[in-house]
Amino acid sequence: MKKSTDKKELSKKATDYQKELNQIFDKALKEVDSELLETLDFVSKLSVEDNSQMFQITTTHSGTAKQNNIYAE
């Protein structure tokens, strides 16, 4: 009986830690995304000869990837 209870407690602790880590990673990712967008905004305002130049950014989080295509103006 004790082993079953221990497994449940460990499972709950692991789930709680995973939720906490996800929150930390989400916060860090938002900060990085924000700084990256500020940098890209600055770069897009630079004089660019070819307006079709494109910046590709890929961010990976929780096993998923998303791609943002940002065009310089």
Beta strands, then each sheet from edge to edge (+ up, - down):
strand 1: 54-61
strand 2: 64-71
sheet 1: 1+ 2-
end
